[in-house]
Amino acid sequence: MSRRAFLTAAGGTAAVAGASGSAAAQTTEPDFGGYLDGIDGGYEDLRGQSEVTVDVGAEGNGGALAFAPAGIWVDPGTTVVWEWTGEGGGHNVITEEGPASLDSGAAVSEAGTTFEHTFSEEETGITKYYCSPHQALGMLGAVAVGSDIPTVETGGGGGGSSRPQVPESAKTLGVATTFAMIATLGLAFFFLKYGGDYETPDE
């Protein structure tokens, strides 16, 4: 392979690797308007499932005081089941704002208690909710329904925040891509300075 061919191939590989890393680091998530910023519970895209479960009283916010996942994205027609862990005292599910009316009633603490709601086409949008005894401690949640909702481009990870974040996999990919580019440049420099034309001569 000639030096020119080597450099062309190496440059193309590095460009593709860099582009792939950038694409992997970008994901689209519902824009919860900062409602879940700084709270525990995480976020999951659960579209494509007919029924999903949210733990009530999961570890987080200084105790068993979180919904997990706190933020979810589902399709119209999906049934969301809130299931009590039995930890953190009494909890409930009450709508803060949004198209769906959620009200599980008085706070209860018994493990295995469930409350479910099937989100209809008329409830497309983002419904924010909370646990009334622990609202001030950050026990908040949100359900995004359908595709006609505000979204943000983020770094992918959960964490219950709509702020841009970079997941560990993207960080690892970025480090590997950077290393590969540096190695490629080092080899290119070596071939340019010490190499010759390695094309096979005509016989």
N, C-alpha and C positions, 0 to 999 in steps of 0.2 A: 504494500500500500504506500502511495506517495505521501509526502508530508501534507500536500494540499488536500488530498482526499481524506486523510486522517483528521485534519482540522475541521473540514466541512462536516464530517460525520459527528465529531465530538461536539461541535457547536450546536448542531441540530438536536442531539440527545439532551444536552444541558437545557436548551430552550423548552423542549417538551417536558422535561422533569420539572422545571420551574413552573410551567403553566399548570401541570397536574397538581402540584402542591398548592397553588393559589386556589384552584377549583375545589380541592378537598377541604380547604379551610373555610369555605363559605357555605352557609346553610340558611334557609328561610324559616323563620319562626313567627308565630303570632306576635303582634305588638300589644302587650298587655298594659301599655301606658304607664309603666313603672310600678304597677300594683304589686308585682312580685319581687321587686328589687330588694336585695339584702335579706331575703328570707330563705329558709331551708325547704327542701322538698323536691327540688329539681323540676325538669320539664321533659315531657315525652310526646312525640308525634305518634298517635295511636290510630290514625286514619286507616281504614280498611278492616277494622274490627267491629263486630256487631255488638260486643259487650266488653267493657273495660272496668277495672277495679282501681279505686283510690283508697289507700289506707288512711284511716282516721286515728290520729294518735301515734304517728310514726316519730322516730327520733329526729329531733331538730328544734331549733329556736330555744335552746337552753333546757330541753327536756323532751318528753314524748308529746310535743306540741306542734306537730306538722302534719299537713296533708302530703301524701306521697303517691304519685307525683303531684306537686302543687299546681303546675300548669300542664294542661293537656290539650291536644288538638284532635278532634274527632269529626266523623261525617254525620250529617243529618240521619236520624234513625238509629243512632248508636245509643245503647243503654249504658249509663254510667252507674256503677254500684259503689257506694261509699261503705267501707267495712271497718268497723271499730276494732282496734287492737286490744282494747282493755287497759291501755297505759295512758298516763297523763291526766287522769281524772275524767270528769264529764265533758263531752264534746257534742256539738251539733253542726249542722250545715245550713247556713242562712244566706240568701242572696244579698249582696251589697248593691249591685246594679247590673243591668243587662236584660236581654230578652226573656230569659228563663226564670221562672219563679221557683226557687229551691227553699224548702223549709222542712227540716227533719223533726221539728218540734223541740221539746225541752232537751237539755243536755243530758246524755246518758253515758255510762262508763263501762257497761257490760261488753266483754269481748264477744265478737261474732254478730253484734247488732249490725244491721244493714239498712241503708236508705238508697233507693234507686230512682233514677229519672231518665226517661227516654227523650232525647232532644229531637224535636220535630223540625220540619222545614221552616216553620214560622219562628223558630228560636235560633236561626242562623245568626251568628255574631259572637261576641265575647260576653260571657256571664262571669262576673266576679262574685266570690262568696267568702264567708269567714265562719269561724267558730266563735259564737258570742262570748263564752267565758274567757277565751284566750285571744281575742282579736288584737288587743293591745300588745301582746307578746309576739305577734307575727304569724298567727295560725290563719293563713289566708290561702285561697286557691282561686283558680280561674279555668274556665272551659271555653275553648275556641271551637266553634261549630261551622263547618262548611268552608268553602274557598273564598267567599266574598267577605273577607275580613282584612283589617290592616295588618301588614307584616313588616318585618325588619330583616335585613341581612346580618347574620351574626357569625361568630367563629365556630358555631356549632354547639358547644357544650350546654349542659343543663344549668343547674345551680339556681333555678327559680328566678332568673333575671333575664330581661330582654336586652341587657347591655351586651355589646360584642364580647365574646370570649373565645379563646383558642383551646380546643380540646388537646389532650396529651398526644393523641395519634397524629394530629396536624403538626404539633411541635416536633415530634420525632421525625416526621416526613420532612419538615423544613430543615432540621439538622442534617439528615441524610442527604438531602438535595444539595445543601451548601457544601458538604464534604465532597460529594461527587463532582461538583463544579470546580472546587479548588484542586482536586486531584487531576481533573481533566486539563485545567490550565497548567498545572505542574508538568504533566506529560507533554503537553504541547510545547512548553518552553524548552524541555529537554530535547525533543526531536528537532526543534528549530535550531538550537545551539549546537547540538552534537550529532544529530542524525543526518543521514544522506537521503538520496532518492532510492527507495526500496522497491521500485518497480522491477519486475522480472525482465531481464534483458531478452531481446529476441535471439532465438537460437538459429 
